[in-house]
């Protein structure tokens, strides 16, 4: 089974950025933990701060992978294009957020991704990614 985690803007700063919200662990370190936990899966990871690159990656893998775990970060709340990309592909997508976006600013309560996603997991810290992966098993 082939699953990719796609992270959006500023998630490359995990471990440094607002640790009170996002924790102190880098995503690269956490991804190594996931690879160890899910040895039977082919797990990949991609991150970009650029909306078009995220759309390109979704289109690239969206017809051949078994699952996409997508944390579009702030683009979740602004990008109709990312939402359309999720709806245009065959591969199921689980939308993930580290924080509970509904406990944050009002603009974070809107998602352009959710309507095309298989499901949404938010508020469980980095464990949100593991829960999303398990949803494909």
Kinemage of the C-alpha trace (Angstrom):
@kinemage 1
@onewidth
@group {chain A} dominant
@subgroup {mainchain}
@vectorlist {calphas} color= white
{ca unk a 1} P 0.000 0.000 0.000
{ca unk a 2} L 1.361 3.390 -1.050
{ca unk a 3} L 0.453 6.453 1.041
{ca unk a 4} L 1.823 9.973 0.830
{ca unk a 5} L 1.703 12.725 3.419
{ca unk a 6} L 1.500 16.156 1.820
{ca unk a 7} L 2.155 19.142 4.059
{ca unk a 8} L 1.523 22.768 3.173
{ca unk a 9} L 3.036 26.087 4.172
{ca unk a 10} L 5.112 26.584 7.297
{ca unk a 11} L 4.934 22.945 8.347
{ca unk a 12} L 8.621 22.725 7.492
{ca unk a 13} L 9.079 24.798 10.676
{ca unk a 14} L 7.554 22.230 13.028
{ca unk a 15} L 9.685 21.964 16.141
{ca unk a 16} L 10.490 25.685 15.954
{ca unk a 17} L 7.170 27.335 15.120
{ca unk a 18} L 4.717 28.056 17.936
{ca unk a 19} L 5.590 24.979 20.008
{ca unk a 20} L 2.663 25.708 22.343
{ca unk a 21} L 0.349 24.884 19.399
{ca unk a 22} L 2.408 22.511 17.241
{ca unk a 23} L 4.787 20.854 19.704
{ca unk a 24} L 8.558 20.668 19.731
{ca unk a 25} L 9.213 17.776 17.326
{ca unk a 26} L 10.264 18.236 13.709
{ca unk a 27} L 8.126 16.558 11.094
{ca unk a 28} L 11.142 14.716 9.703
{ca unk a 29} L 11.717 13.098 13.099
{ca unk a 30} L 8.034 12.218 13.417
{ca unk a 31} L 7.978 10.828 9.866
{ca unk a 32} L 10.802 8.441 10.792
{ca unk a 33} L 8.648 7.237 13.690
{ca unk a 34} L 5.743 6.647 11.295
{ca unk a 35} L 7.951 4.684 8.896
{ca unk a 36} L 9.065 2.459 11.781
{ca unk a 37} L 5.477 1.965 12.947
{ca unk a 38} L 4.109 1.183 9.468
{ca unk a 39} L 6.889 -0.958 7.995
{ca unk a 40} L 4.520 -2.756 5.613
{ca unk a 41} L 3.440 0.504 3.961
{ca unk a 42} L 5.255 2.530 1.381
{ca unk a 43} L 5.123 5.929 3.086
{ca unk a 44} L 6.266 9.106 1.356
{ca unk a 45} L 6.419 12.690 2.510
{ca unk a 46} L 6.213 15.933 0.543
{ca unk a 47} L 6.112 19.525 1.785
{ca unk a 48} L 5.840 22.831 -0.044
{ca unk a 49} L 5.073 26.411 0.867
{ca unk a 50} L 3.798 26.996 -2.676
{ca unk a 51} L 0.134 26.372 -3.507
{ca unk a 52} L 0.713 25.382 -7.147
{ca unk a 53} L 3.359 22.821 -6.175
{ca unk a 54} L 0.906 21.222 -3.743
{ca unk a 55} L -1.723 21.036 -6.504
{ca unk a 56} L 0.852 19.549 -8.890
{ca unk a 57} L 1.788 16.872 -6.325
{ca unk a 58} L -1.863 15.970 -5.664
{ca unk a 59} L -2.452 15.597 -9.416
{ca unk a 60} L 0.765 13.575 -9.816
{ca unk a 61} L -0.124 10.967 -7.166
{ca unk a 62} L -3.905 11.220 -7.224
{ca unk a 63} L -4.533 8.379 -9.659
{ca unk a 64} L -1.923 5.851 -8.564
{ca unk a 65} L -1.531 5.988 -4.756
{ca unk a 66} L -3.758 4.281 -2.204
{ca unk a 67} L -4.110 7.297 0.041
{ca unk a 68} L -3.154 10.908 0.604
{ca unk a 69} L -2.867 12.474 4.046
{ca unk a 70} L -3.148 16.208 3.395
{ca unk a 71} L -2.364 18.985 5.824
{ca unk a 72} L -2.833 21.996 3.574
{ca unk a 73} L -2.188 24.244 6.599
{ca unk a 74} L -3.387 27.807 5.992
{ca unk a 75} L -4.276 26.972 2.369
{ca unk a 76} L -7.095 24.854 3.817
{ca unk a 77} L -8.959 28.069 4.513
{ca unk a 78} L -8.106 29.977 1.334
{ca unk a 79} L -7.444 27.660 -1.607
{ca unk a 80} L -10.340 26.766 -3.858
{ca unk a 81} L -7.687 25.335 -6.200
{ca unk a 82} L -6.495 22.767 -3.648
{ca unk a 83} L -10.088 21.834 -2.890
{ca unk a 84} L -10.760 21.350 -6.597
{ca unk a 85} L -7.605 19.220 -6.957
{ca unk a 86} L -8.798 16.911 -4.160
{ca unk a 87} L -12.176 16.534 -5.878
{ca unk a 88} L -10.556 15.865 -9.274
{ca unk a 89} L -8.551 12.774 -8.290
{ca unk a 90} L -9.422 9.143 -7.552
{ca unk a 91} L -7.128 8.584 -4.573
{ca unk a 92} L -8.908 9.115 -1.248
{ca unk a 93} L -7.686 12.063 0.819
{ca unk a 94} L -7.820 12.509 4.574
{ca unk a 95} L -7.549 16.131 5.676
{ca unk a 96} L -5.394 16.508 8.779
{ca unk a 97} L -4.637 19.335 11.185
{ca unk a 98} L -2.335 19.222 14.173
{ca unk a 99} L -4.370 21.742 16.155
{ca unk a 100} L -8.120 21.853 16.657
{ca unk a 101} L -8.862 24.532 14.094
{ca unk a 102} L -12.318 25.085 15.585
{ca unk a 103} L -10.736 26.355 18.802
{ca unk a 104} L -8.762 28.966 16.878
{ca unk a 105} L -9.575 32.071 14.840
{ca unk a 106} L -12.908 32.114 12.999
{ca unk a 107} L -11.315 32.021 9.534
{ca unk a 108} L -9.793 28.627 10.430
{ca unk a 109} L -13.284 27.148 10.841
{ca unk a 110} L -13.757 27.063 7.034
{ca unk a 111} L -12.150 24.345 4.902
{ca unk a 112} L -12.084 24.215 1.115
{ca unk a 113} L -10.646 20.675 1.372
{ca unk a 114} L -13.225 18.891 3.554
{ca unk a 115} L -15.994 18.545 0.980
{ca unk a 116} L -13.735 16.426 -1.232
{ca unk a 117} L -12.031 14.473 1.544
{ca unk a 118} L -12.760 10.965 2.774
{ca unk a 119} L -12.558 12.370 6.302
{ca unk a 120} L -11.082 15.041 8.540
{ca unk a 121} L -8.897 14.534 11.614
{ca unk a 122} L -7.883 17.502 13.725
{ca unk a 123} L -6.682 18.420 17.153
{ca unk a 124} L -4.652 15.339 18.087
{ca unk a 125} L -1.227 16.860 17.536
{ca unk a 126} L 1.119 14.918 15.309
{ca unk a 127} L -0.884 11.784 16.141
{ca unk a 128} L -3.490 13.128 13.685
{ca unk a 129} L -1.245 11.809 10.881
{ca unk a 130} L -1.115 8.306 12.368
{ca unk a 131} L -4.887 8.260 12.741
{ca unk a 132} L -5.237 9.272 9.107
{ca unk a 133} L -2.885 6.527 7.953
{ca unk a 134} L -4.815 3.960 9.989
{ca unk a 135} L -8.025 5.035 8.224
{ca unk a 136} L -6.612 3.590 4.976
{ca unk a 137} L -5.851 0.162 6.480
